[in-house]
Amino acid sequence: MSTAEKFEDHEDDEDSSITLLDFDDGPSGGHDDGESIWLLSYSDMMTLLMGFFALLTSMASFDTEKFEKVGSGTAEFFGGTTDQTFSKLGEEIEKVVEKKGLSNQVKIETRNTQITVTFEGTLFFSSGSIELRQNAQGLMKEIISILEEKAGEKRFIVEGHTDDTPIHNGYLASNWELSSLRASRVARLFEEYGFKRDQILTIGWGETRPLYPNKNDQGAPIAENKAKNRRVILKIMNKLPL
């Protein structure tokens, strides 16, 4: 075989091994392969963007109260409703507190999910004691009476908080016991008014959740802050069950 014939045979072999990709299949075929590649690239880009915004959202900080207000407004705009009864419940409790002249010692915060009532500890208990003061009993009975009528099916959380002063009492080993017994004492008032035990959760935080520093940078106690850290908190739950 001549050199020219060998060269022609080699060209024939190469031609037979080459596959041509034709993206234009004519009027009937359209651009199926081209469109598939384009859609694949587009879906990849959208996935990356979604991951990017998810990352931004996880790193952001949100004002819960503002979000709840926006949610309520959106619900009303689209024909939904907000829990006006729950909001009015907070207002009724506030009126009782104002009537007794205790607005400086009792703070009320109403949200869609819960009403938080914070009582200064000195209003409820004497130092180292777990017995409710008389004026505190009167206040709580009025509040519980309202809750019995307007929120009998709700759940409640009672929290006890102390300052960091160690407790020196024979039957109390630490501030955990003190705060737990104080929370339980308030919860018993609910039970006396007919609320079931499974509606009430009591928590004794001791000194572990201070609102303000108990001591200054030099280690000296700050009496005003200690007084604010001694508190009882009542949470009336609207959305979240125990």
Buried (B, 14 or more C-beta within 10 A) or exposed (E): EEEEEEEEEEEEEEEEEEEEEEEEEEEEEEEEBEEEEEEEEEEEEEEEEEEEEEEEEEEEEEEEEEEBBEEBEEEEEEEEEBEEEBBEBBEBBBEBBEEBEBEEBBBBEBBBBBBBBBBBBBBBBEEEBBEBBEEBBEBBEBBBEBBEEBBEEBBBBBBBBBBBBEBEEEEBEBBBBBBBBBBBBBBBBBEEBEBEEEBBBBBBBBBEBBEEEBEEEEEEBBEEBBBBBBBBBBBBBBEEEE
